[in-house]
Amino acid sequence: MGSRLETDLEKRINPERSRKFSTEDFARRLVDLEEAGAQLWPRKNGIRLAVVGTNGKGSVSHYLSSMLLRHGQSVGLYTSPHLHHFTERIRINGEAIATHVLDASYEWLRSRMDPALWSDLSYFELLTLVAIQAFQSSDLQFQIFEAGLGGRLDATRLCKPEHVIVTRISLDHTALLGHTREAIFREKVAMVQDSTSDLYLMDKTFAAAAKKANQCPTLHVFSPTERKAAGQNAATHYLESNFAFAEWILSHILPEAHLHRFEDFPPPPGRMEQKEGHGIRWIYDSGHNPASLYQVLSEIQGPMLLILGILPDRSYRQFLRVAARFGHRTFGLTFPGLADVPPEIPSLDGLRPDQCREKVLATCKESGYDTVVITGSHRIHDLFLEILGPSGVHA
């Protein structure tokens, strides 16, 4: 796109790429950012929802936005990470943000913020500020913000949410968030602020902890049996579970909303993406931790070849322990920006995408596999498409 914002983002240290997180830096900047936010946006527009959690927050955000749009509401959706271009993270009424809105929001912020604070912003913090301003200037009825990391120290706190949604909690980013699910939950639920009227939990396990956290607003605890009692089928896989949770939240926020069918809504980008090519089924999922891998493998029947590409701050052996429970043969991807593949599994190292495809197809033919699953990170989606090649079509 070549905009000033894109140039600016390229110059910033992106914590998603460097993985050099610092809680002290986050906390220091957040204090300054909250003070700046109070000056920039003394009054927030629309109803604001913050979605936090370890797994499921992206798809819950996606489904909430889609359902609200079906009911004629105007919606801003901010998610992360992106698969191809950062503009995927900011959507207005279901469409990637228009260039002129993006540029105007960036320039508006740049002209009003303290230069020292501005220069210190991380990649994620800058995009979050741009999203908030874009949604404010668009006068939307609803704004949905998916947190990037945690809740207590996350820049999406600046949206000052009226509704906080907590999805599944599992062990991830433990060095920053804590080494138990309970500690991680406390970090996530700290998204609750004075502005928050309602808190929605996907997992009733944390209901007692939620009541102790900060100033607890009205607490709603999800019960899948409510969906069944309302005449809906029980969820069969993780996306449908997330869809059911989103629909339940919508019934509180928009009571006049009717029930929806999961089949009528496209999945979020990069989740359980299926294609047919070269006589086999290819599945990509951007799940980035062992809990996500378990969910994906639980839903795919039959023998398969599993291909993992994970980030350097993740433990390959934790992923491999999950894969071993299902007995799947596993390859590892070795490409720039990914973790080194441990010696106990074959590596697709030093191969061009077409060579990877040839090796994968030969293995599938030899072993009688008709399914290949590629997962472990959002950053390997382009590689997934390159390995699949031009013959791949949606299943």
Secondary structure, DSSP 8 states (H G I E B T S, - for coil): ---HHHHHHHHS--HHHH----HHHHHHHHHHHHHHHHHH-SS--SEEEEEE-SBSHHHHHHHHHHHHHHTT--EEEE----SS-GGGGEEETTEE--HHHHHHHHHHHHHHS-HHHHHH--HHHHHHHHHHHHHHHHT-SEEEEE-SS-STT-GGGGG--SEEEE-B----SHHHH-SSHHHHHHHHHTT--TT--EEEES-GGGHHHHHHSSS--EEEE--HHHHHHTT-----SHHHHHHHHHHHHHHHHSTT-----GGGS---TTSSEEEEETTEEEEEE---SHHHHHHHHHT--S--EEEE---TTS-HHHHHHHHHHHT-EEEEEE-TTS----TTS-EEES--HHHHHHHHHHHHHHHT--EEEEES-GGGHHHHHHHH-TT-EE-
